[in-house]
């Protein structure tokens, strides 16, 4: 019986196991490098020391506190990016004149180094939740705008004509055709926006903050506590992976017919 369970388990969780294996090999290689190369501990730390520092941050409660502080502006900024980005993207995709008018402006802002605006955002909105949330919004809204607009433009015109020929209203078009067709594009945009939003959290707290995970990374770097600094960075990476995989899981659950794509 056990001989049959093991192959079935491996088959069901193959992708997860491969991902975990690659991460384990990465840290093993990182640790092994120190056996051959005498790195200066002031500039880099070893995985075993980082693990000990991570356990200390968890046991002291400092990590949980910093993450809780950073989660508030992240939620507000990302939620505003989803709502604002989808609405603007729908308008750009559905109304050609709006798209022609806004596309150059949105492209210009998307291509510009918005991180450089962090000091100005802090000056205008302060170092509290509002300033952080606005910077997160600015960094994460554009994937939603462009993906939503692309999704609207790709909607099958036959479906639109069928709804109109049956007497459907503009509301029916949005609820029964546009939104269901655009949802996969919005989810794809969310996977990109997650990483940009996390960068926004860190950048906002680098410039002006007295707590939060970004402030902790900057403080540990200034103190040359590299084991703690890398521990916080790895936590942010893990959060990004968890959020991204969560979005992928939601996409597979909502659109099972896309599994083979």
Order of alpha helices (4+ residues) and beta strands (2+ residues): alpha-alpha-alpha-alpha-alpha-alpha-alpha-alpha-alpha-alpha-alpha-alpha
